[in-house]
């Protein structure tokens, strides 16, 4: 058991967790919304430090990150717990339950990443922000070892702990689940404004950021609402920010039919009016998985599932027109 970093003690043995915007007030013996932070006799304890539910060497594109060392592999790890309760949770077995785990240390992960010649370590699968203390300790060691740190997250965190992570995380994929407060409250059980704040802070810090939005039919697939989201990304994160629209399939508590391909294509076409790089996830084998130069339309990276062919880049420049593109590559 490890003491949590961000909390304050209150009267009657209660504590207030200040890691995420839920700001849970937790009585003795109880846990917060995330289910992994517990009040033990007036101290807030993190229950998942060193508890690993998932570990795999993944293509970086699976995060998804299409513009951060494309074609690389990254050691990906996760714990359990989440500070959201999405009805459509794609990893509900670890995010919404307490699965079987194994014990690891930050040193274990760093050594494993080096052994596998991994680009670095990706904190993913469940919600890594509720694994904060472990991620922070591991990311420090990884940085010292010359490894990259990658965060795949819902972005629901308070500014002070976020500031610590911004110093250590090299690349982020932030899941903006919609641009509608009612949708977030009823379906996600959260608030999207802190997620926007996190995304803007990452961009301002100079960290690499990509955005993912799962398109759920009838719930967040309104084209005007999604256009507002895309415009926000352009105006606050930059026109070169990659955005991934993923196709929904029935999972967890939500049993709606899969998102129609026509909806995905319509969103893709609309978003491309505002952003240079728009991709479709869970829709394999189509043009919307490839990267094209926004200046001359040259095919830069061809993607066939996780088979990556870099055919139009010289360093970071388009091989056709010579313009430097917003793609982080090895020197």
ABEGO torsion letter per residue (X at the ends): XBBBABBBBBBGGBBBBAABAAGBBBBBGBBBAAGABBBBGGBBBBAABGBBABBBBBBAAAOBBAABGBGBBBBBBBBBEBABBBAABAAAAAAABBBBBBBBBAAAAAAAAAAAGBAEBBBBGBBAAAAAAAAAAAAAAAAAAGBBBBBBBAGBBBAAAAAAAAAABABBBBBBAEABAAAAAAAAGBBAAAAAAAAAAAAAAGBBBBBBBBBBBGAAABAAAAAAAAAAAAAAAEAABBBBBBBBBBBEABABBBBBAAAAAAAAAAAAAABABBBBBGBBGBAAABBBBAAAGBBABBBBEABBBBAABBEABBAAAGBBBBBBBBX
